Amino acid sequence: MIKTRTRLTSAILAVFFMVISSSAILAVASPQDTYAATNYTCTKAAKLLTFPQWYRGLNVAQDNCELASPEQVGGLSIYIWRIALNIIEIMLQAVAYIVVGMILTAGFKLMTSEGQPDRAVSARNTITMAAIGFAISVAGVAGINVISAIFINNP
């Protein structure tokens, strides 16, 4: 009975996380034409959580929402670096959200340790490591934005 309940809970959580992650990927990877059709401007396109669009900074004409050619942006290397930095920022932000989930899970384990010192110590260690991971992720996003502002936006 308990084993079946555990499997059912795991299956429900797996489906939940698949739905959440697939909707995040679809929202970030949507092409600009869908936003133009819904009367959004290219710069004020809808975001999912705080994830930037992979094409951020690659549209020259704000009216028609079309991607610029590499020559319009400043060359192929600038074009590729903008895409790469946007993807790295998306991944770092995803890590930050995962870390917040780990902190919440470890906090729940700490609250329900009920006199089991090894479980409480494990939860505290998880919280500490997750907090360090969160700080690294936030610093990484800030670093990506600084690099983008200095080297990519001002060639």
C-alpha positions as CSV (number, residue, x, y, z in Angstrom):
1,M,0.0,0.0,0.0
2,I,2.7,2.5,1.0
3,K,4.9,1.5,-2.0
4,T,1.9,2.1,-4.4
5,R,1.3,5.5,-2.8
6,T,4.9,6.4,-3.2
7,R,4.9,5.4,-6.8
8,L,1.7,7.3,-7.5
9,T,3.1,10.4,-5.8
10,S,6.3,10.2,-7.8
11,A,4.4,9.7,-11.0
12,I,2.1,12.8,-10.3
13,L,5.2,14.9,-9.4
14,A,7.0,13.8,-12.6
15,V,4.0,14.7,-14.8
16,F,3.7,18.1,-13.0
17,F,7.4,18.9,-13.5
18,M,7.2,17.8,-17.2
19,V,4.2,20.1,-17.8
20,I,5.9,23.0,-16.0
21,S,9.2,22.6,-17.8
22,S,7.7,22.1,-21.2
23,S,5.6,25.2,-20.9
24,A,8.6,27.2,-19.9
25,I,10.6,25.9,-22.9
26,L,7.7,26.6,-25.3
27,A,7.2,30.1,-23.9
28,V,10.8,31.0,-24.2
29,A,11.3,29.4,-27.6
30,S,8.2,31.0,-29.3
31,P,9.1,32.9,-32.4
32,Q,8.4,36.6,-32.6
33,D,5.6,36.3,-35.1
34,T,3.3,34.9,-32.5
35,Y,3.9,38.0,-30.3
36,A,3.4,40.3,-33.3
37,A,0.0,38.6,-34.0
38,T,-1.2,39.3,-30.4
39,N,-0.4,43.1,-30.6
40,Y,2.7,43.0,-28.5
41,T,5.6,45.0,-29.4
42,C,8.9,43.1,-29.8
43,T,10.5,44.7,-26.8
44,K,7.5,44.2,-24.5
45,A,6.9,40.6,-25.4
46,A,5.3,38.4,-22.8
47,K,7.8,36.6,-20.5
48,L,7.6,33.4,-18.6
49,L,8.8,34.2,-15.0
50,T,12.0,36.2,-15.6
51,F,13.4,34.2,-18.6
52,P,14.5,36.4,-21.5
53,Q,13.7,35.4,-25.1
54,W,16.5,33.7,-26.9
55,Y,16.3,36.3,-29.6
56,R,16.5,39.3,-27.2
57,G,18.6,42.1,-28.9
58,L,18.4,40.6,-32.4
59,N,15.5,42.6,-33.8
60,V,16.4,45.9,-35.4
61,A,13.1,47.1,-36.7
62,Q,10.7,47.2,-33.7
63,D,7.6,47.5,-35.9
64,N,7.7,44.3,-37.8
65,C,9.3,42.0,-35.2
66,E,11.6,40.3,-37.6
67,L,15.1,39.1,-36.7
68,A,17.9,41.2,-38.1
69,S,20.6,39.7,-40.2
70,P,24.1,39.4,-38.7
71,E,25.3,42.3,-40.8
72,Q,22.6,44.6,-39.3
73,V,23.5,43.6,-35.7
74,G,27.3,44.1,-36.2
75,G,28.6,40.9,-37.6
76,L,28.2,37.2,-37.2
77,S,30.3,37.0,-34.0
78,I,28.0,39.6,-32.2
79,Y,25.0,37.7,-33.5
80,I,26.1,34.4,-32.1
81,W,27.3,35.9,-28.8
82,R,23.9,37.5,-28.2
83,I,22.2,34.2,-28.7
84,A,24.7,32.4,-26.6
85,L,24.5,34.9,-23.7
86,N,20.7,34.8,-23.8
87,I,20.7,31.0,-23.6
88,I,23.3,31.0,-20.8
89,E,21.1,33.5,-18.9
90,I,18.0,31.3,-19.4
91,M,19.9,28.3,-18.0
92,L,21.3,30.3,-15.0
93,Q,17.8,31.5,-14.2
94,A,16.5,28.0,-14.4
95,V,19.1,26.9,-12.0
96,A,18.0,29.6,-9.6
97,Y,14.4,28.4,-9.7
98,I,15.6,24.8,-9.1
99,V,17.7,25.9,-6.2
100,V,14.7,27.8,-4.6
101,G,12.8,24.5,-4.9
102,M,15.6,22.6,-3.2
103,I,15.7,25.2,-0.3
104,L,11.9,24.7,0.2
105,T,12.2,20.9,0.1
106,A,15.1,21.0,2.5
107,G,13.2,23.3,4.8
108,F,10.3,21.0,4.8
109,K,12.6,18.1,5.7
110,L,14.1,20.1,8.5
111,M,10.7,20.9,9.9
112,T,9.6,17.3,9.7
113,S,12.8,15.7,11.0
114,E,11.1,15.0,14.4
115,G,14.1,14.4,16.5
116,Q,16.2,12.6,13.9
117,P,19.5,14.5,14.1
118,D,21.0,13.0,10.9
119,R,18.0,14.1,8.9
120,A,18.1,17.6,10.3
121,V,21.9,17.9,9.6
122,S,21.3,16.7,6.0
123,A,18.6,19.3,5.5
124,R,20.7,22.1,6.9
125,N,23.6,21.1,4.6
126,T,21.2,21.0,1.7
127,I,20.0,24.5,2.6
128,T,23.5,25.8,2.9
129,M,24.7,24.4,-0.4
130,A,21.5,25.5,-2.2
131,A,22.0,29.1,-0.8
132,I,25.5,29.1,-2.2
133,G,24.2,27.8,-5.5
134,F,21.6,30.5,-5.6
135,A,24.2,33.2,-4.9
136,I,26.4,31.8,-7.7
137,S,23.4,31.7,-10.1
138,V,22.4,35.3,-9.4
139,A,26.0,36.5,-9.7
140,G,26.2,34.6,-13.0
141,V,23.1,36.3,-14.4
142,A,24.5,39.7,-13.3
143,G,27.8,38.9,-15.0
144,I,26.1,37.9,-18.2
145,N,24.1,41.2,-18.2
146,V,27.3,43.1,-17.6
147,I,29.2,41.3,-20.4
148,S,26.3,41.8,-22.7
149,A,26.0,45.5,-21.9
150,I,29.8,46.2,-22.2
151,F,30.9,44.0,-25.1
152,I,27.9,43.2,-27.2
153,N,25.6,46.2,-27.0
154,N,28.5,48.7,-27.4
155,P,30.7,47.2,-30.1
